[in-house]
């Protein structure tokens, strides 16, 4: 008697994203069950699987609601607050900011509620600069405000299903003109093996903050940006804040390979 177990063919994982750096993930990951991975995408299951009679049993890595929680910075900040994630002091509107006008901890940062790559961010050093910003900005309802923390380091921790699986430090380039923020336009990225990575003594606490921040929004896969105060040495305990989480972080060649493995690992936890 043939006891060979008939195995169902693997299904190609749907990678839904507008992040071009994630395109190499498409067509390279397979699953025994229908699986969708949303990297910044809001594609509903009914659109991804239009011919299915039932949408039950589909593995979703990053639900639509989780992606919305991370795309909308106010929703994200509220998720952080409910989970006691360590973050910047913030105001959800100019009206809330104006209520504290006489005790604002300048400098403060104006940020787009729905934005990316720091576009639209403005550092306001004092009341005069705030007033000038308010006067010229036509759509104040698209902004929220944060206290600025002049911490010298920023790290990106990639988190998948409750574990940190890849980390980078953002190092400002020597010719960077804007030096109060960190992003692709003014930084190089170095890994843990780089001499300037400078892992703080309380790195485990920082990892846990990244995990909790991701969990608070419902994201299973993505990255958390954490700004860290410089200590006297790598062995120092450093103060820090979670800046934001991102469901569609930029991925280089190394990142693609690591994400393939992590997505497969998450899928295996379901099957």
N, C-alpha and C positions, 0 to 999 in steps of 0.2 A: 504493500500500500504506500502510495506516494504521500509523504507527510510534509512535503514542501509547502510553506506558507506563501500564499499569493499576496504579493505586496502591491499596494496601489501606487500608481505613478506619482512622483513628487510634483507639486504645483509651483509655478514661478511666483515668487513674492512680488506683490505690487508695491513699488516705491513711488509715492506721490509727493512731488516737491517741485518748486520753482527755483530751487537753489541749484544752479548749474554745476557747482562743484560736487554735488552728490549724484550727478548723472551716471558715473561709472558703476554705481550700485545696481542700476537697473539691469535685469536679465542675468544677474550673477548669484542670486540667492534663491534657494528652493525650500519648500516646506511640505510636510505631509497633509497640512490643512490650508485652506484658503487664508491668506495673510495679507494685510495691508499695513504698510509703514508710512506714516505721515510725517514728513520733515518740513513743517511749516504749511502744509496743505490743509484746506478745509473741505476736501472732497468727501461727501457723504457716502456711506456704504451702498446706498441704492444707485448711485452714479458709477461707483467702482465695479459693482456686480449687477448690471441691469437685467440680466437674464436669469438670475436666481429667483426661485419661488420663495425661498426663505433665506434670511440673512443671519440665522442662528449659526453658531459654531465658527464664525470667522474670527481669526486672531487679529486684534487691532493693537498695533504698537503706536501709541499716541492717538487718543480719540479726538474728534473734532472739538469737543469742549475743552480738553486739555490744551490743544493748540491755541484756541481762542484765549484761554487764561494767560498764556505766555505772550501772545501777540499784543494784547491790550495791556499796557503797562499798569493801568489803574487796577484792573482785575488781578494782575500779578501781585501788585503791592498788597492788596487786600488778602490774597491767598497767603502771602508771607506773614502778614500780621496775625491771621487766624492760627497759623502754625508756629508762631513765635520765632520766625526766622530772623536772624540778626541783619537788619537793613538800615539804610539811611533814614533820618528823620524826614518826613515828607508831608506835603499838602496836596489835596486832590484837585484844587482849583485856585484861581487867583482870589476868589472870594474868601476862601479859607486862609490863604496867605495874608490877605489884607487884614483879616481879623487879628493876626499876630504881628502887625506892621511894626510896632514899637519894640519888639523883642526878637526880630529875625536874626538868625545866626549867620550873617554874611561871611563868606560868599555863598550864594545859592545857585542852583542850576535849574533852568527851565528845560523841560524835556517833552517831546511829543508823546501823547498817550499811545498813539499807534505810529511807530517809527522804526527805523532800522539803520544800522551802521552809524549811529550818532547824528544823523542828518537832522538839523533843526535845533540841536542842543545849544544852549547859550549859558555861559558863566556870567553871573551878575555879582559884581564885587561889592556893591553898596546900594543905598536907596536911590541915588541918582540914576544908576544904570538900570535898576528895576523900573523906575518911572519911564525912562526912555524906551525900554522894551515894551512896556504896557501901551505906550502912546503909539508906537509904530506897528505893533502886532494886530492884525485884523481879525484873527480867530483865536482868541484867548482860550476858548473852550476846548481847543485841541491840545492844551498843555497841562501838565502838572508840575510841581516844584519839589526839589530836594535840597537838603543841606549838603554842601560840598565838603568832602573828606579828602584832604590833600595827602593821601597815602601813596607811597612811592612805588608800590608793586601791584601788579594785577595778574591773576592767574585764571586760566580757563580749565575747569574740571568737567570732563565728559562723564556722564552718569547713564548707566543702563540698568533698569530693573533693580534699583537700589544699591548699586555698587559703582564706585569710581573706577573707570577702566582706561582712561587716558588723560594726561594733564600736560599743560603748557604754561610757560610764563611769557607774558607780553613784555618785550623790551623796546622802549622807544628808540627810534633811529637817531643818529647824531644830528641829522638835518631836520628833524621834526620841528615845525614852527609852533603848532599847537601842542603844548606839553601838559595840559591839565586833564586830558582824557587818553584812553588807550583804544585803538582800533587798527584795522588793517592798513589804513592810510599812513600811520606814523609809527608802526611797530614791526619788529621781527618777532618770531615765535621760537622759543627754545624749550627742549624737553628736560626731563629730570636728570639726565646724564650731563647736562651742560653745567659748567662751573659757575655760571651766574643764575642758576635756577633758585638757589638760596631757599631751601625748604625750611619754613619756620618750625620751631619746636612743637607748636600746637597744631601741626598739620592734620592730625586725626580729627581735631575739632573742626577744622576748615572743611575737611572731606564730609563730615557729618552734616555741616551746614548746607553744603551743595546738595547732598542727598535729600535732606529735608525740604529744601527749596523746590527741587524738582517734584518731590512727592506732593507738596502742597498744591501745585497746579494740576496734578494728575498726569504729568508727563512720565512716560516710561523710558524715553530715550532722548538725549539732548545734552546741553552743556550749561553750566553755571559760571558766570563771571564774578570773581571775588576780588575785591580790592583790599590790600593788606598793608598795614603800617610797618615801616622798616624798623627792625630791632637793631641792637648793637652788633649782632652776629646772626648767623644762620640758626644758632641754638636758642635764640631769644623767643619768648612768647610774644606774639604779635596781635594787636587789635585788628579787626577786619569787619567788613560789611559785605553782604551779598548784593551785588549790583542788579543782576537780572538773570533769568534763565532763557534759553533759546532752543526752540525745537528744530531749527534749521541752521546749525553752525556751519561755517565754511570748513571744507575738508580737502586736504591735500592728498597726495598719493598714499602716504603712510596712513592717514586718517581713514581712507576708503578701505584699506585692508583690515584695519582694526574694527571698523564699523561692520564689515561683512561678518566677522567672527562674533561680534557682540549681538547682532541681530539674530544670527543662528542660535546663539546661546539663549536668548530670550524666547525664541520659538520653541526650543527644546524644553523650556520650563513649562510650556503649555501642553506638550504632547507626551 
